[in-house]
Amino acid sequence: MATLKQILANRQNAKKSCGPKTEDTKAIVSQNRLRHGLCGDFRVLDFEDQGQFDELLEQFVRDEKPVGSVEHELVIKMARHTWMSNRAIRMQDACLLVQPQTPEQKASGDNGLAVRDDLELYVRYQIQNDRAYQRASQELIQRRKERLKAEIGFERKKAQEAAEQRHEEIHNHRVERHK
């Protein structure tokens, strides 16, 4: 158990903390816990190509043609989850290690393949990102259906009003002719 004197000394020392001060050092320290980039905030990692992600995102925007900021955000989510799923697949590939075969293994037909322990983790992240992509895609589809229903309903209402107006004009015209 710490004494009162030790507790006070610890509090005094804590006030002298020398954490990162500049933006550069803060950026460096923010990467300390980064292991594989498959969870947490999305970012294109240093060894990945930002230009390729930008191309992927632009392709999604061209293909999906989002209307409004919500649909655009859903398309961005879809592109990010595709990127993350592909990252997980690349990491899965790195988990498969081909080892040199001994003559006995060659004779028995063993493939000399070893699998790292973290393969299961990367498979889980791939599945998670594939499901997140599906959710964003389904939400985008649902929003489009609702928007289309609203547009169709508006068009039907306009057509119905126009038909009522024509019917009324015909009725008024007949009434005038009858007089």
N, C-alpha and C positions, 0 to 999 in steps of 0.2 A: 504494500500500500504506500502510495506516495505521501510524503509529508507536506505540510502547508508551505514550507519553504521551497520544496521542489515544484509544487504546483504553481506558485508565484513566479519562480524562475522560468518555467515552461511558458507561461503566459507572456513574460517579457521577451523571451526568445522568439515566440511566434509573431510578435509585432515586427520583428526584423526580417521577415521572410523575403527572400530574394527570387521570387517567381519571375517568369518572363515579362519583360517590359515592352519591347518593341513588337511591331506587328510580325516581323520576320521570325523572331524567336517564338512568338505565340503560335505561328503557323507550324513551325517545326515540332513544338511540344504537342500540338493537337494530334499529331500523327503517332505519338508514342504507343497508344493502345491498338492501333490498326494492325490487324492480322491478315485478313483476307478480303476485306471490303464488301462482304456479302450481307452485312447487317449495319444498322445505323443509318446515318444520312447518306444519300446517294452522292457519289462523286466518281469521276473518271480517274482511275489510279494513274500514278506517274508512268508506269510501264505500258499503259494503254494509250490509244490514239484518240485524242479529243476530237479530231477531225472526223474520224470514223463514226463516233457517237453523234456528232452534229449531222452527218449525212443520214444516219439511221433515223434520227428525229425528223429531219426534213422529209424523208421518204414516207414516214408515218403520217405527217401532216398533209402531204400531197395525196396519199391514198385515202385517208379518212375524211378529209375536208371538214374539219370541225367548224361548227357555228357557235360562236360565243365563247366566253372565257372558260366556262365549266367543261364544255366538250374539249376545248384545247388542253385543259389540264388533264383530262382523262387520256388524251392521246399521248401527252408527255409521260404519264404513268405507264402506259403500255410500252413505250419505247424504253423507259428505264428498266422495267421488269424484263423485257427481252434482253437488254444488255446484261443485266445481272444473271439471268438464267444462262446466257452464253458464257459468262465469267465462271459460273459454277461448273459448267461442262468442261471448260479448259482446265480447271483445277482437278476435276475428276480424272481427266486424262493424265495429269501429272502424278496421280496416286497409283497408277499402274506401272510397275517397275519390271522391266525385262532383265532377268539375271542370266549370266552365262550358264549353260547347261553342262552338267558332268556327262561323261559317256554313259553312265547308268541311266540318267534321266532321258537321254536321247534314245536309248534302247527301249525304255519303258513307255516312251511317248509323252512324258511330262513336258509341259510348255515352258517351264522356268520363269513363270510370271509370279511376282510378289505384289501384294496389295497393301498400301499404307493404311494405318488405322483410321485416318480422318476421311476416308472415302465416303462413309455413311453421312458425315456432316455435310459434305458438298452435295450429295444427292438430296438431302433434306432441304438445303437452300435452293436447289434447282426447282424442286417440287413447289416450294413456297412461292418462288417468283413466278412459276408457271400459273399457279392458282391466282395470284394477285393480278397477273395479266388478264386471266379469264374474267375476274370480277370487274376490272376496269372496262374490258371489252363489252361485257353484258350490260353494264351501266350505261355505256355510250349507246348501245343498241336500244336500250329502253328509253333513253332520253330522246333519241331520234324518232322512235315510234310515237311517243307522246307529242312531240312537236308536229309530226305529220298528222296525227289525229286532230290536233288543234287547228291546223291549217285546213284539213278536209272539212272539219265542222264549220269553220268560218266560211268556206266556199259554199257548203251546202246551205248555210243560213242565208248567204247572199242570193243564191239561186232560188231559194224558197221565197224570199222577199220579192225578188224580181217576178216570179210566177204569180204571186198574190197581186202585185201591182198590175201585171198584164190582165189578170182576171178581173180586177176592179175596173180597169179602163174599158175592157170589152163590155162589162155589165153597164157602165155609165153610157157607153156608145149605144147600146141596145135601148136603154131607157130613153135617151135623147131621140133615137129613131122612132120609137113607139109614140112619142108625143107628137 
